[in-house]
Amino acid sequence: MSYVDPARSPRLAELLSLEGRAALIIGGAGLLGSEISFALAELGAAVVLAGRDGEKCRRRAAELVAAVPAARAHALAIDITRPESIRAGVAEAARLAGGFHILVNCGWSGRKNTFESISDEDWNNDIEVSLNGVFRTVKAAAPVLAERRGVILNIASMYGVVAPDPALYDSTSFANPPSYGAAKAGVIQLTRYLATFLAPQGIRVNCISPGPFPFETTQKENPGFIQRLAAKNPLGRIGRPHEIKGVAALLCSDASSYMTGQNISVDGGWTAW
């Protein structure tokens, strides 16, 4: 067996560079989606921030360009519960960016529910957005990605890996609905499925399962809840949104060129217990 001389191997900066590439980021103006958008732009990618709230995406794209002057950022309204919106959005994203090499699925919306309070309507809505929306978006974007041997990054959750501890939640307002974990577990399995079936087209598919990254409003409204989350975690704290950036950079770049079908938990050790 022969070995390549490491002195001649690609440098890490080269492997992580996204110069000349473009990314469509569903949920790109959200809490973690924004961090991913910034990360990819910082590495040189043109980014298209997409979501149901087109104005929110436009504001975030403007903030990105202000913070990263060399960045190329576009905003786009896409409703992932509507197949026609997805198809039109994928086509428009390809036009804006001259095609795209990376698809990030980070969209989510839903209501806080317990098992007792959740309705059929709430369950169906959460599955529609968090799981069906990912499937439909990948289905629409796969031909664009196949032309460029692209990358898909899905965002799941630690609650797609383990169940929430009911003792952490003291009210419906801060509950984690059963539909959320079920959908995110589906996203993890869909990632594995897609990795095997899209590999012949040169498309890699991986997944991140974030741990506790509560919104600032939640932190302010219920500090006791935040303390319980921190105490449950081996690192003894909640996550900071920017801590998603490194693994997103890895999985969207050639630094992970031999990785596909993987789910990486970014959870402070939560799922290690």
Phi and psi in degrees as GROMACS dihedral restraints (atoms count N, CA, C in turn):
[ dihedral_restraints ]
;  ai    aj    ak    al  type     phi  dphi    fc
    3     4     5     6     1   -98.2    20    10
    4     5     6     7     1   151.4    20    10
    6     7     8     9     1  -119.9    20    10
    7     8     9    10     1   139.3    20    10
    9    10    11    12     1   -71.9    20    10
   10    11    12    13     1   140.2    20    10
   12    13    14    15     1   -67.8    20    10
   13    14    15    16     1   117.8    20    10
   15    16    17    18     1   -60.4    20    10
   16    17    18    19     1   -22.1    20    10
   18    19    20    21     1   -67.8    20    10
   19    20    21    22     1   -19.5    20    10
   21    22    23    24     1  -104.5    20    10
   22    23    24    25     1     0.1    20    10
   24    25    26    27     1   -71.2    20    10
   25    26    27    28     1   156.4    20    10
   27    28    29    30     1   -58.7    20    10
   28    29    30    31     1   140.1    20    10
   30    31    32    33     1   -73.5    20    10
   31    32    33    34     1   153.7    20    10
   33    34    35    36     1   -59.1    20    10
   34    35    36    37     1   -38.9    20    10
   36    37    38    39     1   -60.8    20    10
   37    38    39    40     1   -35.2    20    10
   39    40    41    42     1   -70.0    20    10
   40    41    42    43     1   -41.6    20    10
   42    43    44    45     1   -65.6    20    10
   43    44    45    46     1   -34.9    20    10
   45    46    47    48     1   -84.9    20    10
   46    47    48    49     1   -15.2    20    10
   48    49    50    51     1   -65.4    20    10
   49    50    51    52     1   137.7    20    10
   51    52    53    54     1  -116.5    20    10
   52    53    54    55     1    20.6    20    10
   54    55    56    57     1   -58.2    20    10
   55    56    57    58     1   135.3    20    10
   57    58    59    60     1    82.0    20    10
   58    59    60    61     1     4.0    20    10
   60    61    62    63     1  -116.1    20    10
   61    62    63    64     1   165.5    20    10
   63    64    65    66     1  -137.4    20    10
   64    65    66    67     1   152.4    20    10
   66    67    68    69     1  -132.9    20    10
   67    68    69    70     1   137.0    20    10
   69    70    71    72     1  -102.0    20    10
   70    71    72    73     1   119.4    20    10
   72    73    74    75     1  -116.8    20    10
   73    74    75    76     1   102.7    20    10
   75    76    77    78     1   -74.9    20    10
   76    77    78    79     1   127.6    20    10
   78    79    80    81     1    78.3    20    10
   79    80    81    82     1    24.7    20    10
   81    82    83    84     1   -71.3    20    10
   82    83    84    85     1    -7.0    20    10
   84    85    86    87     1  -108.3    20    10
   85    86    87    88     1     6.1    20    10
   87    88    89    90     1   -81.7    20    10
   88    89    90    91     1  -173.9    20    10
   90    91    92    93     1   -57.8    20    10
   91    92    93    94     1   -56.8    20    10
   93    94    95    96     1   -88.0    20    10
   94    95    96    97     1   -31.3    20    10
   96    97    98    99     1   -60.5    20    10
   97    98    99   100     1   -36.3    20    10
   99   100   101   102     1   -63.2    20    10
  100   101   102   103     1   -42.7    20    10
  102   103   104   105     1   -63.9    20    10
  103   104   105   106     1   -38.9    20    10
  105   106   107   108     1   -66.7    20    10
  106   107   108   109     1   -41.2    20    10
  108   109   110   111     1   -59.0    20    10
  109   110   111   112     1   -47.0    20    10
  111   112   113   114     1   -62.9    20    10
  112   113   114   115     1   -42.6    20    10
  114   115   116   117     1   -59.5    20    10
  115   116   117   118     1   -46.9    20    10
  117   118   119   120     1   -68.9    20    10
  118   119   120   121     1   -37.5    20    10
  120   121   122   123     1   -65.3    20    10
  121   122   123   124     1   -40.3    20    10
  123   124   125   126     1   -61.8    20    10
  124   125   126   127     1   -28.8    20    10
  126   127   128   129     1   -86.6    20    10
  127   128   129   130     1     0.2    20    10
  129   130   131   132     1   108.8    20    10
  130   131   132   133     1    -2.6    20    10
  132   133   134   135     1   -77.4    20    10
  133   134   135   136     1   145.3    20    10
  135   136   137   138     1   -76.9    20    10
  136   137   138   139     1   135.3    20    10
  138   139   140   141     1  -122.7    20    10
  139   140   141   142     1   142.2    20    10
  141   142   143   144     1  -116.4    20    10
  142   143   144   145     1   110.1    20    10
  144   145   146   147     1   -87.8    20    10
  145   146   147   148     1   120.8    20    10
  147   148   149   150     1  -126.8    20    10
  148   149   150   151     1   147.1    20    10
  150   151   152   153     1  -178.8    20    10
  151   152   153   154     1   175.0    20    10
  153   154   155   156     1   -65.8    20    10
  154   155   156   157     1   -31.6    20    10
  156   157   158   159     1   -94.3    20    10
  157   158   159   160     1    91.0    20    10
  159   160   161   162     1   -62.5    20    10
  160   161   162   163     1   -34.6    20    10
  162   163   164   165     1   -67.1    20    10
  163   164   165   166     1   -40.7    20    10
  165   166   167   168     1   -60.6    20    10
  166   167   168   169     1   -40.3    20    10
  168   169   170   171     1   -65.3    20    10
  169   170   171   172     1   -38.7    20    10
  171   172   173   174     1   -64.6    20    10
  172   173   174   175     1   -41.9    20    10
  174   175   176   177     1   -62.9    20    10
  175   176   177   178     1   -43.9    20    10
  177   178   179   180     1   -67.2    20    10
  178   179   180   181     1   -37.8    20    10
  180   181   182   183     1   -63.2    20    10
  181   182   183   184     1   -39.2    20    10
  183   184   185   186     1   -66.0    20    10
  184   185   186   187     1   -39.9    20    10
  186   187   188   189     1   -63.4    20    10
  187   188   189   190     1   -38.3    20    10
  189   190   191   192     1   -63.7    20    10
  190   191   192   193     1   -47.2    20    10
  192   193   194   195     1   -63.7    20    10
  193   194   195   196     1   -36.4    20    10
  195   196   197   198     1   -65.9    20    10
  196   197   198   199     1   -36.3    20    10
  198   199   200   201     1   -83.9    20    10
  199   200   201   202     1   -31.3    20    10
  201   202   203   204     1  -125.0    20    10
  202   203   204   205     1    83.2    20    10
  204   205   206   207     1   -53.1    20    10
  205   206   207   208     1   -31.4    20    10
  207   208   209   210     1   -82.0    20    10
  208   209   210   211     1    -3.7    20    10
  210   211   212   213     1   -69.9    20    10
  211   212   213   214     1   150.2    20    10
  213   214   215   216     1  -117.0    20    10
  214   215   216   217     1   110.9    20    10
  216   217   218   219     1  -130.0    20    10
  217   218   219   220     1   135.7    20    10
  219   220   221   222     1  -124.4    20    10
  220   221   222   223     1   158.9    20    10
  222   223   224   225     1  -123.1    20    10
  223   224   225   226     1   147.2    20    10
  225   226   227   228     1  -151.8    20    10
  226   227   228   229     1   136.0    20    10
  228   229   230   231     1   -89.5    20    10
  229   230   231   232     1   119.5    20    10
  231   232   233   234     1  -135.5    20    10
  232   233   234   235     1   129.8    20    10
  234   235   236   237     1  -104.7    20    10
  235   236   237   238     1   106.8    20    10
  237   238   239   240     1   -76.1    20    10
  238   239   240   241     1     1.7    20    10
  240   241   242   243     1   -90.6    20    10
  241   242   243   244     1    -4.6    20    10
  243   244   245   246     1  -121.4    20    10
  244   245   246   247     1   110.0    20    10
  246   247   248   249     1   -54.6    20    10
  247   248   249   250     1   -37.9    20    10
  249   250   251   252     1   -68.1    20    10
  250   251   252   253     1   -32.6    20    10
  252   253   254   255     1   -68.0    20    10
  253   254   255   256     1   -39.1    20    10
  255   256   257   258     1   -63.6    20    10
  256   257   258   259     1   -48.4    20    10
  258   259   260   261     1   -61.1    20    10
  259   260   261   262     1   -45.6    20    10
  261   262   263   264     1   -65.7    20    10
  262   263   264   265     1   -39.2    20    10
  264   265   266   267     1   -66.8    20    10
  265   266   267   268     1   -41.6    20    10
  267   268   269   270     1   -62.1    20    10
  268   269   270   271     1   -43.3    20    10
  270   271   272   273     1   -64.0    20    10
  271   272   273   274     1   -41.9    20    10
  273   274   275   276     1   -68.6    20    10
  274   275   276   277     1   -39.3    20    10
  276   277   278   279     1   -61.7    20    10
  277   278   279   280     1   -41.9    20    10
  279   280   281   282     1   -63.7    20    10
  280   281   282   283     1   -36.4    20    10
  282   283   284   285     1   -69.0    20    10
  283   284   285   286     1   -45.0    20    10
  285   286   287   288     1   -62.3    20    10
  286   287   288   289     1   -41.0    20    10
  288   289   290   291     1  -101.6    20    10
  289   290   291   292     1     2.5    20    10
  291   292   293   294     1    69.9    20    10
  292   293   294   295     1    38.0    20    10
  294   295   296   297     1    90.8    20    10
  295   296   297   298     1   163.0    20    10
  297   298   299   300     1  -139.3    20    10
  298   299   300   301     1   151.5    20    10
  300   301   302   303     1  -106.2    20    10
  301   302   303   304     1   -15.5    20    10
  303   304   305   306     1  -133.1    20    10
  304   305   306   307     1   134.0    20    10
  306   307   308   309     1  -120.7    20    10
  307   308   309   310     1   125.2    20    10
  309   310   311   312     1  -114.6    20    10
  310   311   312   313     1   124.9    20    10
  312   313   314   315     1  -104.1    20    10
  313   314   315   316     1   100.5    20    10
  315   316   317   318     1  -129.5    20    10
  316   317   318   319     1    19.9    20    10
  318   319   320   321     1   -84.0    20    10
  319   320   321   322     1   140.8    20    10
  321   322   323   324     1  -160.7    20    10
  322   323   324   325     1   144.5    20    10
  324   325   326   327     1  -156.7    20    10
  325   326   327   328     1   149.9    20    10
  327   328   329   330     1   176.4    20    10
  328   329   330   331     1   173.8    20    10
  330   331   332   333     1  -102.8    20    10
  331   332   333   334     1   150.2    20    10
  333   334   335   336     1   -73.7    20    10
  334   335   336   337     1   129.6    20    10
  336   337   338   339     1  -148.9    20    10
  337   338   339   340     1   151.0    20    10
  339   340   341   342     1   -96.3    20    10
  340   341   342   343     1   175.0    20    10
  342   343   344   345     1   -61.1    20    10
  343   344   345   346     1   -35.3    20    10
  345   346   347   348     1   -72.6    20    10
  346   347   348   349     1   -35.7    20    10
  348   349   350   351     1   -90.5    20    10
  349   350   351   352     1   -18.7    20    10
  351   352   353   354     1   -68.9    20    10
  352   353   354   355     1   139.2    20    10
  354   355   356   357     1  -103.7    20    10
  355   356   357   358     1   167.9    20    10
  357   358   359   360     1   -58.5    20    10
  358   359   360   361     1   -39.7    20    10
  360   361   362   363     1   -63.1    20    10
  361   362   363   364     1   -44.6    20    10
  363   364   365   366     1   -64.6    20    10
  364   365   366   367     1   -44.3    20    10
  366   367   368   369     1   -58.2    20    10
  367   368   369   370     1   -51.0    20    10
  369   370   371   372     1   -62.7    20    10
  370   371   372   373     1   -37.8    20    10
  372   373   374   375     1   -64.4    20    10
  373   374   375   376     1   -44.5    20    10
  375   376   377   378     1   -65.7    20    10
  376   377   378   379     1   -41.6    20    10
  378   379   380   381     1   -66.3    20    10
  379   380   381   382     1   -38.4    20    10
  381   382   383   384     1   -60.8    20    10
  382   383   384   385     1   -45.3    20    10
  384   385   386   387     1   -76.6    20    10
  385   386   387   388     1   -52.4    20    10
  387   388   389   390     1   -80.3    20    10
  388   389   390   391     1   -22.7    20    10
  390   391   392   393     1  -119.4    20    10
  391   392   393   394     1   -55.9    20    10
  393   394   395   396     1   -62.4    20    10
  394   395   396   397     1   -36.7    20    10
  396   397   398   399     1   -62.3    20    10
  397   398   399   400     1   -37.5    20    10
  399   400   401   402     1   -65.4    20    10
  400   401   402   403     1   -46.5    20    10
  402   403   404   405     1   -57.8    20    10
  403   404   405   406     1   -48.9    20    10
  405   406   407   408     1   -65.3    20    10
  406   407   408   409     1   -38.6    20    10
  408   409   410   411     1   -66.9    20    10
  409   410   411   412     1   -42.9    20    10
  411   412   413   414     1   -62.8    20    10
  412   413   414   415     1   -42.3    20    10
  414   415   416   417     1   -58.7    20    10
  415   416   417   418     1   -41.4    20    10
  417   418   419   420     1   -74.9    20    10
  418   419   420   421     1   -34.7    20    10
  420   421   422   423     1   -88.4    20    10
  421   422   423   424     1   -17.7    20    10
  423   424   425   426     1   -55.0    20    10
  424   425   426   427     1   -42.3    20    10
  426   427   428   429     1   -62.2    20    10
  427   428   429   430     1   -36.9    20    10
  429   430   431   432     1   -65.8    20    10
  430   431   432   433     1   -44.1    20    10
  432   433   434   435     1   -68.7    20    10
  433   434   435   436     1   -34.9    20    10
  435   436   437   438     1   -63.9    20    10
  436   437   438   439     1   -32.6    20    10
  438   439   440   441     1   -64.4    20    10
  439   440   441   442     1   -23.7    20    10
  441   442   443   444     1  -119.0    20    10
  442   443   444   445     1     9.0    20    10
  444   445   446   447     1    49.7    20    10
  445   446   447   448     1    59.2    20    10
  447   448   449   450     1   -86.9    20    10
  448   449   450   451     1  -165.3    20    10
  450   451   452   453     1  -133.3    20    10
  451   452   453   454     1   139.4    20    10
  453   454   455   456     1  -118.4    20    10
  454   455   456   457     1   130.3    20    10
  456   457   458   459     1  -121.2    20    10
  457   458   459   460     1   117.0    20    10
  459   460   461   462     1  -100.8    20    10
  460   461   462   463     1   142.5    20    10
  462   463   464   465     1  -107.7    20    10
  463   464   465   466     1   115.2    20    10
  465   466   467   468     1  -104.2    20    10
  466   467   468   469     1  -128.8    20    10
  468   469   470   471     1  -168.9    20    10
  469   470   471   472     1   156.5    20    10
  471   472   473   474     1   -60.5    20    10
  472   473   474   475     1   -25.5    20    10
  474   475   476   477     1   -82.0    20    10
  475   476   477   478     1     3.1    20    10
  477   478   479   480     1   -90.4    20    10
  478   479   480   481     1    -6.7    20    10
  480   481   482   483     1  -110.5    20    10
  481   482   483   484     1   -43.7    20    10
  483   484   485   486     1  -129.3    20    10
  484   485   486   487     1   164.1    20    10
  486   487   488   489     1   -86.8    20    10
  487   488   489   490     1   150.4    20    10
  489   490   491   492     1   -69.3    20    10
  490   491   492   493     1   148.3    20    10
  492   493   494   495     1   -85.6    20    10
  493   494   495   496     1   113.8    20    10
  495   496   497   498     1   -58.3    20    10
  496   497   498   499     1   -25.0    20    10
  498   499   500   501     1   -67.4    20    10
  499   500   501   502     1   -16.6    20    10
  501   502   503   504     1   -76.0    20    10
  502   503   504   505     1   -22.9    20    10
  504   505   506   507     1  -107.5    20    10
  505   506   507   508     1   123.6    20    10
  507   508   509   510     1  -105.2    20    10
  508   509   510   511     1     1.9    20    10
  510   511   512   513     1  -163.1    20    10
  511   512   513   514     1   161.7    20    10
  513   514   515   516     1   -61.0    20    10
  514   515   516   517     1   -30.5    20    10
  516   517   518   519     1   -60.0    20    10
  517   518   519   520     1   -29.2    20    10
  519   520   521   522     1  -116.2    20    10
  520   521   522   523     1    15.5    20    10
  522   523   524   525     1   -75.0    20    10
  523   524   525   526     1   159.3    20    10
  525   526   527   528     1  -108.4    20    10
  526   527   528   529     1   114.8    20    10
  528   529   530   531     1   -70.2    20    10
  529   530   531   532     1   150.0    20    10
  531   532   533   534     1   -62.2    20    10
  532   533   534   535     1   -27.7    20    10
  534   535   536   537     1   -65.9    20    10
  535   536   537   538     1   -32.3    20    10
  537   538   539   540     1   -64.9    20    10
  538   539   540   541     1   -53.4    20    10
  540   541   542   543     1   -63.4    20    10
  541   542   543   544     1   -38.0    20    10
  543   544   545   546     1   -63.0    20    10
  544   545   546   547     1   -43.3    20    10
  546   547   548   549     1   -65.5    20    10
  547   548   549   550     1   -43.6    20    10
  549   550   551   552     1   -69.6    20    10
  550   551   552   553     1   -34.2    20    10
  552   553   554   555     1   -62.9    20    10
  553   554   555   556     1   -37.7    20    10
  555   556   557   558     1   -63.3    20    10
  556   557   558   559     1   -37.9    20    10
  558   559   560   561     1   -63.8    20    10
  559   560   561   562     1   -40.6    20    10
  561   562   563   564     1   -63.2    20    10
  562   563   564   565     1   -45.2    20    10
  564   565   566   567     1   -68.4    20    10
  565   566   567   568     1   -38.0    20    10
  567   568   569   570     1   -62.1    20    10
  568   569   570   571     1   -36.2    20    10
  570   571   572   573     1   -58.7    20    10
  571   572   573   574     1   -46.1    20    10
  573   574   575   576     1   -63.7    20    10
  574   575   576   577     1   -44.0    20    10
  576   577   578   579     1   -60.0    20    10
  577   578   579   580     1   -50.4    20    10
  579   580   581   582     1   -63.0    20    10
  580   581   582   583     1   -35.8    20    10
  582   583   584   585     1   -59.3    20    10
  583   584   585   586     1   -40.4    20    10
  585   586   587   588     1   -76.6    20    10
  586   587   588   589     1   -39.0    20    10
  588   589   590   591     1   -82.6    20    10
  589   590   591   592     1   -22.8    20    10
  591   592   593   594     1   -98.7    20    10
  592   593   594   595     1    -7.8    20    10
  594   595   596   597     1   -57.5    20    10
  595   596   597   598     1   -40.2    20    10
  597   598   599   600     1   -60.3    20    10
  598   599   600   601     1   -21.4    20    10
  600   601   602   603     1   -91.6    20    10
  601   602   603   604     1     3.9    20    10
  603   604   605   606     1    80.5    20    10
  604   605   606   607     1    12.5    20    10
  606   607   608   609     1   -94.8    20    10
  607   608   609   610     1   126.3    20    10
  609   610   611   612     1   -96.5    20    10
  610   611   612   613     1   144.3    20    10
  612   613   614   615     1  -135.0    20    10
  613   614   615   616     1   120.2    20    10
  615   616   617   618     1  -134.1    20    10
  616   617   618   619     1   174.8    20    10
  618   619   620   621     1  -142.5    20    10
  619   620   621   622     1   145.8    20    10
  621   622   623   624     1  -116.7    20    10
  622   623   624   625     1   135.0    20    10
  624   625   626   627     1  -113.0    20    10
  625   626   627   628     1    96.0    20    10
  627   628   629   630     1   -69.5    20    10
  628   629   630   631     1   151.4    20    10
  630   631   632   633     1   -92.2    20    10
  631   632   633   634     1  -142.4    20    10
  633   634   635   636     1   -76.5    20    10
  634   635   636   637     1   105.4    20    10
  636   637   638   639     1  -125.0    20    10
  637   638   639   640     1    66.1    20    10
  639   640   641   642     1   -67.3    20    10
  640   641   642   643     1   149.8    20    10
  642   643   644   645     1   -62.5    20    10
  643   644   645   646     1   154.6    20    10
  645   646   647   648     1   -60.2    20    10
  646   647   648   649     1   -35.2    20    10
  648   649   650   651     1   -62.6    20    10
  649   650   651   652     1   -40.3    20    10
  651   652   653   654     1   -64.0    20    10
  652   653   654   655     1   -40.6    20    10
  654   655   656   657     1   -62.1    20    10
  655   656   657   658     1   -38.5    20    10
  657   658   659   660     1   -76.2    20    10
  658   659   660   661     1   -37.3    20    10
  660   661   662   663     1   -76.7    20    10
  661   662   663   664     1   -29.3    20    10
  663   664   665   666     1  -143.5    20    10
  664   665   666   667     1    73.7    20    10
  666   667   668   669     1   -62.3    20    10
  667   668   669   670     1   -28.7    20    10
  669   670   671   672     1   -64.3    20    10
  670   671   672   673     1   -39.4    20    10
  672   673   674   675     1   -62.6    20    10
  673   674   675   676     1   -42.1    20    10
  675   676   677   678     1   -63.8    20    10
  676   677   678   679     1   -39.5    20    10
  678   679   680   681     1   -63.1    20    10
  679   680   681   682     1   -39.5    20    10
  681   682   683   684     1   -66.3    20    10
  682   683   684   685     1   -40.7    20    10
  684   685   686   687     1   -60.1    20    10
  685   686   687   688     1   -45.9    20    10
  687   688   689   690     1   -62.4    20    10
  688   689   690   691     1   -42.5    20    10
  690   691   692   693     1   -67.3    20    10
  691   692   693   694     1   -26.7    20    10
  693   694   695   696     1   -74.8    20    10
  694   695   696   697     1   -18.7    20    10
  696   697   698   699     1   -96.6    20    10
  697   698   699   700     1   135.5    20    10
  699   700   701   702     1   -54.2    20    10
  700   701   702   703     1   -36.0    20    10
  702   703   704   705     1   -79.5    20    10
  703   704   705   706     1    -7.6    20    10
  705   706   707   708     1    73.4    20    10
  706   707   708   709     1    23.9    20    10
  708   709   710   711     1  -158.6    20    10
  709   710   711   712     1   166.0    20    10
  711   712   713   714     1   -82.7    20    10
  712   713   714   715     1   167.9    20    10
  714   715   716   717     1   -81.3    20    10
  715   716   717   718     1   152.7    20    10
  717   718   719   720     1  -100.1    20    10
  718   719   720   721     1   131.8    20    10
  720   721   722   723     1   -49.4    20    10
  721   722   723   724     1   -36.2    20    10
  723   724   725   726     1   -66.2    20    10
  724   725   726   727     1   -14.1    20    10
  726   727   728   729     1   -74.6    20    10
  727   728   729   730     1    -1.0    20    10
  729   730   731   732     1   -87.3    20    10
  730   731   732   733     1   -15.8    20    10
  732   733   734   735     1   -65.9    20    10
  733   734   735   736     1   -41.7    20    10
  735   736   737   738     1   -62.7    20    10
  736   737   738   739     1   -46.5    20    10
  738   739   740   741     1   -71.8    20    10
  739   740   741   742     1   -32.3    20    10
  741   742   743   744     1   -64.2    20    10
  742   743   744   745     1   -42.1    20    10
  744   745   746   747     1   -60.9    20    10
  745   746   747   748     1   -43.1    20    10
  747   748   749   750     1   -59.3    20    10
  748   749   750   751     1   -52.0    20    10
  750   751   752   753     1   -75.6    20    10
  751   752   753   754     1   -19.3    20    10
  753   754   755   756     1   -95.5    20    10
  754   755   756   757     1    -2.9    20    10
  756   757   758   759     1  -117.8    20    10
  757   758   759   760     1   176.3    20    10
  759   760   761   762     1   -71.8    20    10
  760   761   762   763     1    -5.4    20    10
  762   763   764   765     1   -65.2    20    10
  763   764   765   766     1   -17.9    20    10
  765   766   767   768     1  -116.5    20    10
  766   767   768   769     1    32.3    20    10
  768   769   770   771     1   -61.5    20    10
  769   770   771   772     1   -18.1    20    10
  771   772   773   774     1  -108.8    20    10
  772   773   774   775     1    23.0    20    10
  774   775   776   777     1  -117.7    20    10
  775   776   777   778     1   129.4    20    10
  777   778   779   780     1  -156.2    20    10
  778   779   780   781     1   150.3    20    10
  780   781   782   783     1    76.1    20    10
  781   782   783   784     1    17.2    20    10
  783   784   785   786     1  -103.4    20    10
  784   785   786   787     1   150.1    20    10
  786   787   788   789     1  -119.9    20    10
  787   788   789   790     1   120.1    20    10
  789   790   791   792     1  -109.6    20    10
  790   791   792   793     1   123.3    20    10
  792   793   794   795     1   -86.8    20    10
  793   794   795   796     1   126.6    20    10
  795   796   797   798     1  -115.1    20    10
  796   797   798   799     1    83.3    20    10
  798   799   800   801     1  -140.3    20    10
  799   800   801   802     1    14.5    20    10
  801   802   803   804     1    66.2    20    10
  802   803   804   805     1    17.5    20    10
  804   805   806   807     1    93.6    20    10
  805   806   807   808     1     4.6    20    10
  807   808   809   810     1   -50.7    20    10
  808   809   810   811     1   -48.6    20    10
  810   811   812   813     1   -82.3    20    10
  811   812   813   814     1     3.7    20    10
  813   814   815   816     1   -85.1    20    10
  814   815   816   817     1   -15.8    20    10
